[in-house]
Amino acid sequence: MSPSGKALPVRLSLGPIQYYWGKEKIIDFYRSVETTPVDIVYLGETVCSKRRSLRLRDWIEVAERLRSAGKEVVFSTLALLEANSELGQVRKLCANETFPIEANDMSAVQMLAGKTSFIGGASLNIYNSRTLRKLVGMGMTRWVMPVELSQNVLADFRQEMPVAIESEVFAWGRMPIAYSARCYTARAHKVPKDACGYCCIDYPDGLMLSTREDEEFLVINGIQTQSAKVHNLVHALRGSTAGADVFRLSPQSEHTPEVISLFDQTRNGALKADEATEELKALVSDDLCNGYWFNQAGMASYGATGSQ
């Protein structure tokens, strides 16, 4: 929503890579993103501080190329900090004067408050409008809604939040559900977290966890737990009254440019949401879901009208 109260076109963002990829893969990935119609790109490591395929100056080079390609570029901070060294990484990132920051932990908020505006990540756990207003007062200009909140909650928030604040929703990818001090991938390999051998690099889209009944249940990604199913809100791009300004797509190891294209065609009316969903299904090996958006079980799947 613009300051004048007029509706602006929905924008597409590309969230930070949630997995551990090698340097060449990351650089090649973002070169492929340069020519896509995505509007905003979030960069940086948000899951594990041990993942250092790129140094800060490497990330800045990637950011400058994306900005030259017309993208709004944002640096994202870690979601869970456990050591002073990690705090130092966040401090260095927040000190950059060129690119805005997505704060995924309150330590980053404290570093930025009163100095510069920032985006509030989903891991800040904003679950009520009072918290939202507090963070807006500290300089937050856009917030990413927690994945388990519904469109009705967003619509209610829109009635209470300042007009200038933008709302971003997670619209594609495996949903980040929780973070833990324990590394689940290391545990699966029966090695200590401090001697993990960076084994999560062998799982470019996370490690699937199944129940005893052999039903896919969760994906483990280092210290992060994700949904097994792929969250899909392509139906909400057009005609939604919830008031989302930005729809976030989460990178995956394959077909991300195609996913961006399908969402872009849908928001522009060149492709129907049902058609886009069928094409999206063909790009992933897992089932799609969107139940949280309709205030239902997250693993459920609904059409644009909320019918299964």
C-alpha positions in Angstrom: 0.0 0.0 0.0 1.4 3.4 -0.9 1.4 6.3 1.5 -1.6 7.7 -0.4 -3.5 4.6 0.3 -3.6 3.3 -3.3 -2.9 -0.3 -3.9 0.4 -1.1 -5.5 1.2 -4.1 -7.7 2.2 -7.2 -5.7 6.0 -7.7 -5.8 7.9 -11.0 -5.8 10.9 -11.6 -3.5 13.5 -14.3 -3.4 14.3 -15.3 0.1 17.8 -16.2 1.3 19.1 -19.7 0.4 18.2 -21.9 3.4 20.6 -24.8 2.5 24.3 -25.2 2.4 25.6 -24.9 -1.2 29.1 -24.5 -2.5 30.5 -21.2 -3.7 30.3 -21.9 -7.4 26.7 -23.1 -7.1 25.7 -20.0 -5.2 27.3 -17.6 -7.7 25.8 -19.5 -10.7 22.4 -19.5 -9.0 22.4 -15.7 -8.5 23.6 -15.1 -12.1 20.5 -17.1 -13.2 18.4 -14.9 -11.0 19.6 -11.6 -12.6 17.5 -12.1 -15.7 14.3 -13.2 -13.8 11.4 -10.9 -13.1 11.8 -11.2 -9.3 11.8 -7.7 -7.6 13.6 -8.2 -4.3 16.5 -10.6 -3.5 17.5 -11.5 0.1 21.1 -12.6 0.5 23.2 -14.2 3.2 23.3 -17.1 5.7 20.3 -17.4 8.0 20.6 -20.9 9.4 24.1 -21.9 10.4 27.2 -19.7 11.0 29.5 -22.5 10.0 28.3 -22.3 6.5 30.8 -19.9 4.9 30.9 -20.7 1.2 31.0 -17.0 0.6 32.7 -14.3 2.6 31.1 -10.9 3.1 32.9 -9.3 0.2 31.7 -12.1 -2.0 28.1 -11.5 -1.0 28.6 -7.8 -1.7 29.8 -8.6 -5.2 26.7 -10.7 -5.8 24.6 -8.0 -4.4 26.1 -5.3 -6.6 25.5 -7.5 -9.7 21.8 -8.0 -8.7 21.3 -4.4 -8.0 22.8 -3.5 -11.4 20.2 -5.9 -12.9 17.4 -3.8 -11.3 16.8 -5.8 -8.1 16.2 -4.5 -4.6 18.9 -6.3 -2.6 18.6 -7.0 1.2 21.1 -8.8 3.5 19.6 -11.3 5.9 21.0 -12.1 9.4 21.2 -15.3 11.3 18.0 -16.5 12.9 19.6 -18.1 16.0 22.8 -16.8 17.6 24.7 -18.8 20.1 28.2 -17.3 20.3 30.0 -13.9 20.4 31.6 -14.8 17.1 28.1 -15.0 15.5 27.1 -11.7 17.1 30.2 -10.2 15.5 29.1 -11.5 12.1 25.7 -9.9 12.5 27.3 -6.6 13.7 29.5 -6.5 10.6 26.6 -7.1 8.4 24.5 -4.4 10.0 27.3 -1.9 9.8 27.2 -2.0 6.0 25.9 1.3 4.7 25.0 0.2 1.2 22.3 -2.5 1.5 19.3 -2.8 3.9 19.0 -5.5 6.4 16.5 -8.2 7.2 16.7 -8.7 11.0 16.0 -12.3 11.9 17.0 -12.0 15.6 16.4 -9.2 18.1 20.1 -8.6 18.5 20.1 -7.3 14.9 17.0 -5.2 15.7 18.9 -3.6 18.6 21.9 -2.9 16.4 19.7 -1.2 13.7 17.0 0.6 15.9 17.3 4.3 15.7 20.0 4.2 13.1 18.5 2.9 9.9 15.3 1.2 8.7 15.1 -2.6 8.4 12.9 -5.5 7.4 11.6 -7.8 10.1 12.1 -11.5 9.3 9.7 -14.2 10.0 11.8 -15.6 12.8 11.2 -12.4 14.9 7.9 -14.1 15.7 5.5 -11.2 15.3 2.2 -12.6 16.4 0.2 -9.5 17.4 -0.3 -5.9 16.2 1.2 -4.5 19.4 4.5 -6.1 18.7 4.3 -5.0 15.1 3.7 -1.3 16.1 6.6 -1.5 18.6 9.0 -2.7 15.8 7.7 -0.1 13.4 8.6 2.5 16.0 12.1 1.1 16.0 12.5 1.5 12.3 10.9 -1.6 10.7 9.5 -0.8 7.2 8.5 -4.3 6.1 7.7 -7.4 8.1 7.6 -11.1 7.0 4.6 -12.8 8.5 5.2 -16.1 10.4 4.4 -19.0 8.1 1.7 -20.5 10.3 -0.5 -17.3 10.4 -3.5 -17.1 8.0 -4.7 -14.5 5.5 -7.4 -13.6 8.1 -4.8 -12.6 10.6 -3.0 -10.6 8.0 -6.2 -8.8 7.1 -6.9 -8.0 10.7 -3.3 -6.7 11.1 -3.8 -4.5 8.1 -6.6 -2.7 9.9 -4.4 -1.8 12.8 -0.9 -1.3 11.3 0.6 2.0 10.0 -0.1 2.5 6.3 3.6 2.9 5.5 4.5 -0.7 6.6 4.7 -3.4 4.0 3.6 -7.0 4.6 5.5 -10.0 3.0 4.3 -13.6 3.1 6.1 -16.8 2.5 4.6 -18.1 -0.8 6.7 -20.9 -2.1 9.1 -23.5 -0.7 9.5 -25.7 2.3 8.4 -23.7 5.3 10.9 -23.0 8.0 9.2 -24.3 11.1 11.8 -24.2 14.0 15.4 -23.6 14.9 17.4 -25.5 17.5 20.8 -25.3 19.2 21.2 -29.0 18.1 22.2 -29.9 14.5 19.8 -32.5 13.3 21.8 -33.3 10.2 24.9 -34.0 12.3 22.8 -36.1 14.6 21.5 -38.1 11.7 25.1 -38.9 10.7 26.0 -39.7 14.4 28.6 -37.0 14.7 28.9 -34.1 17.1 27.7 -30.7 15.9 31.2 -29.2 16.3 32.7 -32.0 14.2 29.9 -32.2 11.6 32.2 -32.3 8.6 29.7 -29.9 6.9 27.6 -33.0 6.0 24.6 -30.8 5.2 26.2 -29.8 1.9 25.3 -33.3 0.7 21.6 -32.3 0.9 21.0 -29.3 -1.3 17.3 -29.3 -0.5 17.5 -30.7 3.0 17.2 -34.3 4.4 13.8 -35.8 4.3 12.5 -37.3 7.6 9.8 -40.0 7.4 7.5 -41.5 10.0 7.6 -45.2 11.0 4.7 -45.6 8.5 7.1 -44.3 5.8 5.1 -41.0 5.4 7.2 -38.0 4.6 6.9 -35.7 7.7 9.7 -33.1 8.0 12.9 -32.0 6.3 15.9 -31.4 8.5 18.4 -28.8 7.4 21.2 -28.4 10.0 19.6 -26.7 13.0 16.5 -25.9 11.1 13.3 -28.0 10.7 11.2 -27.5 7.6 7.9 -28.8 6.2 8.1 -31.9 4.0 5.5 -30.5 1.7 6.2 -27.4 -0.5 4.2 -24.3 0.5 2.4 -22.8 -2.5 0.4 -19.5 -2.5 0.2 -18.9 -6.2 -3.6 -18.8 -5.8 -3.3 -15.8 -3.5 -1.5 -13.6 -6.0 -4.6 -12.2 -7.6 -7.9 -11.4 -5.9 -6.7 -11.8 -2.3 -8.2 -9.3 0.1 -5.6 -10.0 2.8 -3.4 -7.2 1.7 0.0 -8.8 1.2 2.5 -6.5 -0.6 5.3 -9.0 -1.3 5.2 -12.7 -1.9 8.4 -14.5 -1.0 9.7 -17.5 -3.0 12.3 -19.7 -1.3 15.3 -20.9 -3.4 15.6 -24.5 -4.2 18.5 -26.3 -5.9 16.7 -26.7 -9.2 14.0 -24.8 -11.2 13.9 -21.6 -9.2 13.9 -19.4 -12.3 11.0 -21.4 -13.6 9.1 -21.0 -10.3 9.7 -17.2 -10.4 8.4 -17.1 -14.0 5.2 -19.0 -13.2 4.5 -16.7 -10.2 5.2 -13.7 -12.4 2.9 -14.9 -15.2 0.2 -15.5 -12.6 0.4 -12.0 -11.0 0.3 -10.4 -14.4 -2.8 -12.5 -15.5 -1.0 -14.3 -18.3 -1.6 -17.6 -16.5 -4.4 -18.9 -14.3 -3.5 -20.0 -10.8 -4.8 -23.5 -11.4 -2.6 -23.8 -14.5 0.4 -22.4 -12.6 -0.1 -24.9 -9.8 -0.1 -27.9 -12.2 3.2 -26.6 -13.7 4.7 -26.0 -10.3 3.8 -29.6 -9.3 5.8 -30.8 -12.2 8.9 -29.0 -10.9 9.0 -30.6 -7.5 9.0 -34.2 -6.3 7.0 -33.4 -3.2 3.3 -32.6 -2.6 2.2 -29.0 -2.3 0.3 -27.4 0.6 -1.1 -24.1 1.8 -3.4 -24.9 4.8 -2.0 -22.3 7.1 -3.1 -19.5 4.8 -6.7 -20.8 5.2 -6.4 -21.2 9.0 -6.2 -25.0 8.7 -3.6 -27.7 9.2 -0.5 -26.5 7.4 0.0 -29.7 5.4 -3.5 -29.4 3.8 -4.0 -28.1 0.2 -6.8 -25.8 -0.9 -7.8 -24.0 -4.1 -8.3 -20.2 -4.4 -11.7 -20.4 -2.8 -10.5 -22.4 0.2 -12.0 -25.7 -1.0 -9.9 -28.8 -1.0 
